[in-house]
Amino acid sequence: MNTELSKLYPHKMWEIFANICAIPHPSKYEEKILEWLKNWAKEHNIAYAQDETGNIILRKPATPGYENRMPVVLQGHIDMVPQANSDSNHNFVTDPIQPRICDDGWVRANGTTLGADNGMGCAAAMAILLDKTIEHGPIEVLVTVDEETGMTGAFGLKPGFIKADILINLDSEDEGELYVGCAGGMDANFEMDYNIKQTPADTAGYEIAVTGLKGGHSGMDIVLGRANANKVLMRLLKKALTNTEIYIAEINGGSLRNAIPREAFATVAVPNNKTAEFEQLMNKLSAAIVKEFSGTEPDLKIALKNVETPKEVMGTKCQQKAVNLVLAIPNGVMRMSDSMPGLVETSTNLAIVKTEKGVLSIANLLRSSVESAKEAVADKMRAIAELAEAKIELTGGYPGWKPNLESPILKTMLKVYENKYGKTPEIKAIHAGLECGLFSMAYPHWDMISCGPTIRNPHSPDERVNIESVGKFWDFLVETLKNVPVK
């Protein structure tokens, strides 16, 4: 555990977050941290239960005199996105995260995601359970599993497991903002078979590497105009296929469906009498692309290096179809919201492109706060697959969370924030898949809201959390619980 973190305010919250960092907990590998959480509850005599999906609920009775307040559930997800820089050997399944306090007022990890998304939310809720000085009504803490790779925990939540009437989701990432809505989502996964042939004689091997991109959250950061490593790589391969002669052996770009891909690689073979022409073409186009994204991607690098000539490559017609398919799939913002200025309504993220054993696999994540728009993008994806003669699966669909500006807990939190900080917090919806949309399926009566400290670049190794914002978030949450409406 990083003992330096516990010196920050609020001390207990940071101490718990340090403990969370010390236990590996990427999505799908939460067993150790769930076991730790149950032991933590036993140690502190906190009542808890676990459902079939793995979600854990912890309960704390009301402070004397507050028994008539509406019961509240504080909620966060315990899994984290595992992303590391290419020069890191970090194993997210076995190695602890290494948080560090930086001089600029932020906490970061060493070359990996920090897990502030959503470790800070879980730590805040757990610290509330321990603090005997806080005045509040009945409290439950819901810790969900596998949010980042499919919201498995939220999907599995059953009616009756939770008693609360109000849910405060602690998974937002801007202090001073209250979120009242979110986008729904859907996975669109393509597969295209290709034939494999022996690499022609008299060819040289090359690796094309696109690196140094910022990446980031495929929902919240999609509006920033950052480059998509898969799209950049396909532009290079398309030009090479059109203007010279190459044979594609392997493509490997992106790693997570909900992260903008930061890196993409291709191995190709080039006839020996075409290598100078190929290198000149790639260098010219690379320079143009680097200049094109210089404002949003100052560290973008496109490198070409000689490698061992691959023994097998894709068939000539197949490689054309494969590159065309990836280029045709939409990526980025597709429509902005009409009702909330600055909010992305609909987007797609072309997350992963891989070739393996004669199959090209492509993973996309669609998001929209409008269900009909989400379905329209899904139909577009189906049409592209039909034209390319590829297979497509549309899975994991989940609903958005419709804003309710008359929400009682929203009105309470607006008043509390104004009284405490002398200004009105912004009311927003988020272009990301908060679990609130799914919760409303099992608990349609819930009055829901989302808040959190300031976190930047989640889902990337540049993830960081602002120290001052954590203290403000904590104080605001404590004051909110004291002012929850009566039943």
C-alpha positions as CSV (number, residue, x, y, z in Angstrom):
1,M,0.0,0.0,0.0
2,N,1.2,3.5,-0.8
3,T,1.2,5.1,2.7
4,E,1.8,8.6,1.3
5,L,-1.7,8.6,-0.1
6,S,-3.2,8.3,3.3
7,K,-1.7,11.7,4.2
8,L,-4.0,13.4,1.7
9,Y,-7.5,14.7,2.6
10,P,-9.8,12.9,3.3
11,H,-7.3,10.5,4.9
12,K,-9.5,7.4,5.2
13,M,-10.8,7.7,1.6
14,W,-7.2,7.9,0.2
15,E,-6.1,5.1,2.5
16,I,-8.8,2.8,1.2
17,F,-8.0,3.8,-2.4
18,A,-4.4,2.9,-1.8
19,N,-5.5,-0.6,-0.6
20,I,-7.6,-1.0,-3.7
21,C,-4.6,-0.1,-5.9
22,A,-2.6,-2.8,-4.0
23,I,-4.9,-5.6,-5.2
24,P,-5.0,-6.4,-8.9
25,H,-8.5,-5.9,-10.2
26,P,-8.9,-5.5,-14.0
27,S,-12.2,-6.4,-15.4
28,K,-13.0,-10.1,-15.3
29,Y,-10.4,-10.6,-12.6
30,E,-12.1,-9.1,-9.5
31,E,-12.0,-12.3,-7.3
32,K,-9.2,-11.1,-5.1
33,I,-10.5,-7.6,-4.5
34,L,-14.0,-8.9,-3.8
35,E,-12.6,-11.3,-1.2
36,W,-10.7,-8.5,0.3
37,L,-13.9,-6.3,0.4
38,K,-15.8,-9.0,2.2
39,N,-13.0,-9.5,4.8
40,W,-12.9,-5.7,5.2
41,A,-16.6,-5.7,6.0
42,K,-16.2,-8.5,8.6
43,E,-13.3,-6.6,10.2
44,H,-15.4,-3.5,10.6
45,N,-18.6,-5.3,11.6
46,I,-20.4,-4.0,8.5
47,A,-23.3,-6.1,7.2
48,Y,-22.9,-7.3,3.7
49,A,-24.4,-9.7,1.1
50,Q,-23.3,-10.8,-2.4
51,D,-25.5,-11.7,-5.3
52,E,-25.1,-14.4,-7.9
53,T,-23.3,-12.0,-10.3
54,G,-20.7,-11.0,-7.7
55,N,-22.1,-7.6,-6.8
56,I,-21.7,-6.8,-3.1
57,I,-24.1,-4.7,-1.0
58,L,-22.9,-3.2,2.4
59,R,-25.3,-1.6,4.9
60,K,-25.0,1.0,7.6
61,P,-28.0,2.1,9.8
62,A,-29.1,5.7,10.1
63,T,-27.6,8.1,12.5
64,P,-29.9,8.5,15.6
65,G,-32.5,11.1,14.7
66,Y,-32.1,10.5,10.9
67,E,-34.2,7.3,10.7
68,N,-37.0,9.1,8.8
69,R,-34.7,10.1,5.9
70,M,-35.1,8.4,2.5
71,P,-32.6,5.5,2.3
72,V,-29.7,6.1,-0.1
73,V,-27.4,3.7,-2.0
74,L,-23.9,4.9,-2.9
75,Q,-22.7,3.0,-5.9
76,G,-19.4,2.4,-7.7
77,H,-17.8,-0.4,-9.8
78,I,-14.8,-2.2,-8.5
79,D,-13.1,-3.2,-11.8
80,M,-10.6,-1.0,-13.7
81,V,-9.4,-0.7,-17.3
82,P,-6.0,-2.3,-17.8
83,Q,-3.9,0.0,-20.1
84,A,-0.2,0.3,-20.0
85,N,2.4,2.1,-22.1
86,S,4.2,-0.1,-24.7
87,D,7.4,0.0,-22.7
88,S,5.8,-1.3,-19.5
89,N,5.9,-4.9,-18.4
90,H,3.0,-4.4,-15.9
91,N,0.8,-7.5,-15.5
92,F,-2.6,-6.3,-14.4
93,V,-3.7,-9.7,-13.2
94,T,-0.7,-10.1,-10.7
95,D,0.9,-6.7,-10.2
96,P,-0.4,-3.9,-8.0
97,I,-1.0,-0.4,-9.4
98,Q,1.7,2.0,-8.2
99,P,0.1,5.4,-7.5
100,R,2.3,8.5,-7.0
101,I,1.6,12.0,-5.7
102,C,2.8,14.5,-8.3
103,D,3.9,18.1,-7.7
104,D,1.2,19.5,-9.9
105,G,-1.6,18.4,-7.5
106,W,-2.6,15.2,-9.2
107,V,-2.2,11.5,-8.4
108,R,-1.0,9.2,-11.3
109,A,0.3,5.7,-11.7
110,N,3.6,4.6,-13.1
111,G,3.0,4.0,-16.8
112,T,-0.4,2.4,-16.4
113,T,-4.0,3.3,-15.8
114,L,-4.6,4.4,-12.2
115,G,-8.0,2.9,-11.5
116,A,-9.4,6.1,-10.1
117,D,-12.2,5.2,-12.5
118,N,-13.9,3.9,-10.3
119,G,-11.7,3.1,-7.4
120,M,-12.1,6.7,-6.0
121,G,-15.9,6.2,-6.0
122,C,-15.7,2.9,-4.2
123,A,-13.2,4.3,-1.7
124,A,-15.5,7.3,-0.9
125,A,-18.5,5.0,-0.3
126,M,-16.5,2.7,2.0
127,A,-15.0,5.6,3.9
128,I,-18.6,6.9,4.5
129,L,-19.4,3.5,6.1
130,L,-16.5,3.8,8.5
131,D,-16.9,7.4,9.5
132,K,-19.0,7.7,12.7
133,T,-19.1,11.5,12.7
134,I,-21.3,11.7,9.6
135,E,-25.0,12.4,10.0
136,H,-27.2,10.4,7.5
137,G,-30.2,8.3,7.0
138,P,-30.1,4.6,6.1
139,I,-27.1,3.9,3.8
140,E,-26.3,1.1,1.5
141,V,-23.2,0.8,-0.6
142,L,-23.4,-1.2,-3.9
143,V,-20.1,-2.4,-5.4
144,T,-20.7,-3.8,-8.9
145,V,-18.4,-5.9,-11.0
146,D,-17.2,-5.9,-14.6
147,E,-18.6,-2.5,-15.5
148,E,-15.9,-1.7,-18.0
149,T,-16.2,-4.7,-20.3
150,G,-20.0,-5.1,-20.5
151,M,-21.7,-3.9,-17.3
152,T,-22.1,-7.5,-16.2
153,G,-22.8,-6.5,-12.6
154,A,-25.5,-4.0,-13.5
155,F,-27.1,-6.4,-16.0
156,G,-27.2,-9.1,-13.2
157,L,-28.7,-6.9,-10.5
158,K,-32.1,-8.3,-9.4
159,P,-35.1,-6.5,-7.8
160,G,-35.2,-6.8,-4.0
161,F,-31.4,-6.9,-3.4
162,I,-31.3,-3.2,-2.5
163,K,-33.7,-1.4,-0.2
164,A,-32.9,2.3,-1.0
165,D,-35.0,4.8,-2.9
166,I,-32.2,7.1,-4.0
167,L,-29.0,6.1,-5.9
168,I,-26.0,8.3,-5.9
169,N,-23.6,6.9,-8.6
170,L,-20.0,7.9,-7.8
171,D,-18.6,7.3,-11.3
172,S,-18.5,10.8,-12.8
173,E,-15.3,12.6,-13.5
174,D,-15.7,16.3,-13.0
175,E,-16.1,17.9,-9.6
176,G,-18.7,20.6,-9.6
177,E,-20.9,18.8,-12.1
178,L,-24.0,16.7,-11.5
179,Y,-24.9,14.1,-14.1
180,V,-28.5,13.2,-14.7
181,G,-28.3,11.2,-17.9
182,C,-26.0,8.9,-19.9
183,A,-25.8,7.2,-23.3
184,G,-26.8,3.7,-24.1
185,G,-24.4,1.4,-26.0
186,M,-24.0,-1.7,-28.1
187,D,-21.1,-3.8,-29.4
188,A,-20.7,-4.4,-33.1
189,N,-18.2,-7.1,-33.9
190,F,-17.2,-8.0,-37.4
191,E,-15.4,-11.1,-38.7
192,M,-14.1,-11.7,-42.2
193,D,-12.4,-14.9,-43.3
194,Y,-9.4,-14.5,-45.5
195,N,-7.2,-17.0,-47.3
196,I,-3.5,-17.4,-46.5
197,K,-0.8,-17.9,-49.0
198,Q,3.0,-18.3,-49.0
199,T,4.8,-15.1,-49.2
200,P,6.2,-14.5,-52.7
201,A,9.9,-14.8,-53.2
202,D,12.3,-11.9,-53.3
203,T,10.4,-9.8,-50.7
204,A,11.5,-7.8,-47.7
205,G,9.6,-7.6,-44.4
206,Y,8.5,-4.4,-42.8
207,E,6.6,-3.4,-39.7
208,I,4.5,-0.2,-39.8
209,A,3.9,1.1,-36.2
210,V,1.5,3.8,-35.2
211,T,2.2,4.8,-31.6
212,G,2.2,7.8,-29.2
213,L,-1.5,8.6,-29.4
214,K,-3.4,9.8,-26.4
215,G,-6.2,7.3,-26.6
216,G,-8.7,7.8,-23.8
217,H,-12.3,7.0,-22.9
218,S,-14.3,6.0,-26.0
219,G,-17.3,8.0,-24.8
220,M,-16.1,11.1,-22.9
221,D,-13.0,11.7,-25.1
222,I,-14.5,10.9,-28.5
223,V,-15.4,14.5,-29.0
224,L,-11.8,15.7,-28.6
225,G,-10.9,14.7,-32.2
226,R,-8.1,12.4,-31.2
227,A,-6.6,10.1,-33.8
228,N,-7.7,6.5,-33.9
229,A,-4.6,4.3,-34.4
230,N,-6.5,1.7,-36.4
231,K,-7.8,4.3,-38.9
232,V,-4.4,5.8,-39.3
233,L,-2.9,2.4,-40.0
234,M,-5.5,1.6,-42.6
235,R,-4.9,4.9,-44.4
236,L,-1.2,3.9,-44.7
237,L,-2.1,0.3,-45.9
238,K,-4.7,1.6,-48.4
239,K,-2.2,4.0,-50.0
240,A,0.4,1.2,-50.2
241,L,-2.1,-1.2,-51.8
242,T,-3.2,1.4,-54.3
243,N,0.2,3.0,-55.3
244,T,2.7,0.2,-54.9
245,E,2.8,-3.5,-54.1
246,I,2.6,-5.0,-50.7
247,Y,1.5,-8.2,-49.0
248,I,-0.1,-7.9,-45.6
249,A,0.9,-10.6,-43.1
250,E,-0.6,-9.3,-39.8
251,I,-2.6,-6.5,-38.3
252,N,-2.8,-5.8,-34.6
253,G,-4.5,-2.6,-33.4
254,G,-6.2,-1.6,-30.2
255,S,-6.9,-3.7,-27.1
256,L,-10.1,-2.6,-25.4
257,R,-13.6,-2.0,-26.8
258,N,-14.1,1.1,-24.6
259,A,-10.8,2.8,-25.2
260,I,-9.8,4.9,-28.2
261,P,-6.9,2.8,-29.7
262,R,-3.5,4.4,-29.0
263,E,-1.3,1.9,-31.0
264,A,-1.6,-0.2,-34.2
265,F,0.9,-2.4,-36.0
266,A,1.1,-4.2,-39.3
267,T,3.6,-6.6,-40.7
268,V,3.9,-6.6,-44.5
269,A,6.1,-8.0,-47.3
270,V,7.3,-5.8,-50.1
271,P,9.0,-6.9,-53.4
272,N,12.6,-6.1,-53.3
273,N,12.3,-4.0,-56.4
274,K,9.6,-1.9,-54.8
275,T,11.1,-1.2,-51.4
276,A,12.5,2.2,-52.2
277,E,9.1,3.3,-53.7
278,F,7.3,1.8,-50.6
279,E,9.5,3.6,-48.1
280,Q,9.2,6.9,-49.9
281,L,5.4,6.6,-50.1
282,M,5.1,5.7,-46.4
283,N,7.4,8.5,-45.2
284,K,5.6,11.1,-47.2
285,L,2.1,10.0,-46.0
286,S,3.3,9.6,-42.5
287,A,4.7,13.1,-42.4
288,A,1.3,14.4,-43.7
289,I,-0.7,12.5,-41.1
290,V,1.6,13.6,-38.2
291,K,1.1,17.2,-39.4
292,E,-2.7,16.7,-39.8
293,F,-3.0,15.7,-36.1
294,S,-0.4,17.9,-34.7
295,G,-2.9,19.9,-32.7
296,T,-4.5,17.0,-30.9
297,E,-1.8,14.3,-31.1
298,P,1.6,16.0,-30.6
299,D,3.3,12.7,-29.7
300,L,2.0,10.7,-32.7
301,K,4.8,8.6,-34.2
302,I,4.6,6.5,-37.4
303,A,7.6,4.3,-37.7
304,L,8.7,2.0,-40.5
305,K,11.4,-0.6,-39.8
306,N,12.8,-3.8,-41.4
307,V,11.8,-7.1,-39.9
308,E,12.1,-10.7,-40.8
309,T,10.1,-11.5,-43.9
310,P,6.9,-13.1,-42.9
311,K,6.4,-16.7,-44.2
312,E,2.6,-16.3,-44.9
313,V,0.5,-13.4,-46.1
314,M,-3.2,-12.6,-46.9
315,G,-4.5,-13.4,-50.3
316,T,-4.4,-10.4,-52.6
317,K,-8.1,-9.9,-53.0
318,C,-8.7,-10.5,-49.3
319,Q,-6.3,-7.9,-48.1
320,Q,-8.0,-5.3,-50.3
321,K,-11.4,-6.2,-48.9
322,A,-10.1,-6.2,-45.3
323,V,-8.5,-2.7,-45.5
324,N,-11.6,-1.4,-47.3
325,L,-13.9,-2.8,-44.6
326,V,-12.0,-1.2,-41.8
327,L,-11.8,2.2,-43.6
328,A,-15.6,2.0,-44.3
329,I,-16.6,1.5,-40.7
330,P,-17.6,4.8,-39.1
331,N,-15.6,6.1,-36.2
332,G,-16.0,9.2,-34.0
333,V,-18.8,11.7,-33.4
334,M,-21.8,11.1,-35.6
335,R,-24.2,13.6,-34.1
336,M,-24.3,16.2,-31.3
337,S,-27.3,16.5,-29.0
338,D,-30.0,19.0,-29.9
339,S,-31.2,19.4,-26.3
340,M,-27.9,19.7,-24.4
341,P,-25.2,21.9,-26.1
342,G,-21.8,20.3,-26.2
343,L,-23.0,16.8,-25.5
344,V,-22.3,14.1,-28.0
345,E,-25.5,12.3,-28.9
346,T,-24.2,9.4,-31.1
347,S,-20.7,8.0,-31.7
348,T,-18.7,4.9,-32.6
349,N,-15.3,3.7,-31.6
350,L,-13.4,1.4,-33.9
351,A,-11.6,-0.2,-31.0
352,I,-9.8,-3.4,-32.1
353,V,-8.6,-4.7,-35.4
354,K,-6.7,-8.1,-35.4
355,T,-5.8,-10.8,-37.8
356,E,-5.3,-14.4,-36.6
357,K,-5.5,-17.8,-38.3
358,G,-7.3,-16.6,-41.4
359,V,-9.8,-14.4,-39.6
360,L,-10.0,-10.6,-39.4
361,S,-11.7,-9.5,-36.2
362,I,-13.0,-5.9,-35.7
363,A,-14.6,-4.7,-32.5
364,N,-16.6,-1.5,-32.3
365,L,-18.6,0.2,-29.5
366,L,-21.6,2.2,-30.5
367,R,-23.0,4.9,-28.1
368,S,-26.1,7.1,-28.2
369,S,-28.4,8.8,-25.8
370,V,-31.2,8.3,-28.3
371,E,-32.3,4.7,-28.7
372,S,-33.5,5.1,-32.3
373,A,-30.2,6.7,-33.3
374,K,-28.3,3.8,-31.7
375,E,-30.4,1.4,-33.8
376,A,-29.8,3.4,-36.9
377,V,-26.0,3.1,-36.4
378,A,-26.5,-0.6,-35.9
379,D,-28.3,-0.9,-39.2
380,K,-25.4,1.0,-40.9
381,M,-23.0,-1.5,-39.5
382,R,-25.1,-4.4,-40.8
383,A,-25.2,-2.8,-44.2
384,I,-21.4,-2.4,-44.3
385,A,-21.0,-6.0,-43.3
386,E,-23.3,-7.2,-46.0
387,L,-21.5,-5.2,-48.7
388,A,-18.2,-6.5,-47.5
389,E,-19.5,-10.1,-47.2
390,A,-18.4,-10.2,-43.6
391,K,-20.2,-11.5,-40.5
392,I,-21.4,-9.2,-37.8
393,E,-22.8,-9.7,-34.3
394,L,-24.6,-6.9,-32.4
395,T,-24.5,-7.7,-28.7
396,G,-24.4,-6.3,-25.2
397,G,-26.9,-3.6,-25.9
398,Y,-27.9,-1.5,-22.8
399,P,-30.2,1.5,-22.5
400,G,-29.4,5.1,-21.8
401,W,-30.5,7.0,-18.7
402,K,-33.1,9.7,-19.4
403,P,-32.5,13.0,-17.6
404,N,-35.1,14.0,-14.9
405,L,-34.6,17.7,-14.2
406,E,-37.4,17.5,-11.5
407,S,-35.4,14.9,-9.5
408,P,-35.7,15.5,-5.7
409,I,-32.1,14.4,-5.1
410,L,-30.9,16.8,-7.9
411,K,-32.7,19.7,-6.2
412,T,-31.2,18.7,-2.8
413,M,-27.7,18.5,-4.2
414,L,-28.0,21.8,-6.1
415,K,-29.0,23.6,-2.9
416,V,-26.2,21.9,-0.8
417,Y,-23.5,22.8,-3.4
418,E,-24.7,26.4,-3.7
419,N,-24.7,26.8,0.1
420,K,-21.3,25.2,0.6
421,Y,-19.4,26.7,-2.4
422,G,-21.3,29.7,-3.4
423,K,-22.0,28.7,-6.9
424,T,-24.3,26.5,-8.9
425,P,-23.0,23.1,-10.1
426,E,-23.5,22.3,-13.8
427,I,-26.2,19.8,-14.7
428,K,-25.0,17.5,-17.4
429,A,-25.5,14.2,-19.2
430,I,-22.5,12.1,-20.1
431,H,-21.7,10.4,-23.4
432,A,-20.7,7.2,-21.6
433,G,-22.4,4.1,-20.3
434,L,-23.0,4.7,-16.6
435,E,-24.8,1.8,-15.0
436,C,-27.8,4.0,-14.1
437,G,-29.6,3.1,-17.3
438,L,-29.5,-0.6,-16.4
439,F,-30.4,0.0,-12.8
440,S,-33.6,1.6,-13.8
441,M,-34.7,-1.8,-15.3
442,A,-34.6,-3.5,-12.0
443,Y,-35.4,-0.5,-9.8
444,P,-37.6,1.9,-11.9
445,H,-38.6,3.9,-8.9
446,W,-35.1,5.0,-8.1
447,D,-34.2,8.7,-8.0
448,M,-30.7,8.7,-9.5
449,I,-27.8,11.2,-9.9
450,S,-24.1,10.9,-10.5
451,C,-21.1,12.9,-9.2
452,G,-17.4,12.4,-8.6
453,P,-14.0,14.0,-8.3
454,T,-12.1,15.4,-11.3
455,I,-10.4,12.6,-13.3
456,R,-8.6,13.1,-16.6
457,N,-7.7,10.6,-19.3
458,P,-9.5,7.6,-17.9
459,H,-8.9,4.3,-19.8
460,S,-5.3,5.4,-20.7
461,P,-1.9,5.4,-18.9
462,D,-2.3,9.1,-18.6
463,E,-5.2,8.7,-16.2
464,R,-4.9,11.1,-13.2
465,V,-7.1,12.3,-10.3
466,N,-7.0,15.9,-9.0
467,I,-6.2,15.9,-5.2
468,E,-8.1,19.1,-4.3
469,S,-11.2,18.0,-6.2
470,V,-11.3,14.8,-4.1
471,G,-11.6,16.8,-0.9
472,K,-14.4,19.0,-2.3
473,F,-16.2,15.9,-3.6
474,W,-16.0,14.3,-0.2
475,D,-17.2,17.3,1.7
476,F,-20.1,17.7,-0.7
477,L,-21.1,14.1,-0.5
478,V,-21.0,14.2,3.4
479,E,-23.2,17.3,3.4
480,T,-25.6,15.8,0.8
481,L,-26.2,12.8,3.0
482,K,-27.0,15.0,6.0
483,N,-29.7,16.8,3.8
484,V,-31.4,13.9,2.1
485,P,-35.2,14.5,2.1
486,V,-37.4,12.8,4.6
487,K,-39.6,9.9,3.5
